[in-house]
Amino acid sequence: MDLCLDADKVPIFQCGSDLLQHSKSVLQKDIRNLEMLREMYNQWPFFRVTIDLVEMVFAKGDPGITALYDKLLVSPDLWQFGERLRSNYKETKELLLHVCGHRFT
């Protein structure tokens, strides 16, 4: 698993996204693993703080603004990359909220 080795070239949320995407594959194998992740979140201080920091980054993100920037500043041949990042952002945010037990906004 390659987790955010070159942070100056990757959006900050992508590091958390990589971690949570790995968690998603674990959940697809057995949905009971969601309860294990929730238990880890509730009982392991380091895990909780790490997930809370990632959640804070997601709370500050606005995919709508990045889509506008794409239209105004990015070459159309690169729009697909931005769409993929926004899709990953949304999917990871949903998984993050499931693990934390927080409500969707």
C-alpha positions, 0 to 999 in steps of 0.5 A: 500500500503506497500512502502519500509518499510525496506530499508536496505533489498530492492534495492534502486530503489524498493521504487520508483518502488513501488510508480510508480507501484501504479501509473501504476494501477491508469493509467490502470483504466483511461489513463487520469490519466497520464496527471494528473501525468504529471501536478503534476510533472510540478506544484508541486515542492515536487512531481517533486523533488521526481520523479527526485531523483528516475529518477536519481537512475534509470539513475545510474542503469544497469540491464545488470550488475546485470544479469552478477552478477547473473550468476557469483555469485548467486545460479541458484535457485535465478536467477528468483528473479533477473529476476523479479527485472530487469523486474520491473526495466524496467517497472518502468523506462518506466513509470517514463519517461512517467510521466516526459515526458523524452525520452527513452534511 
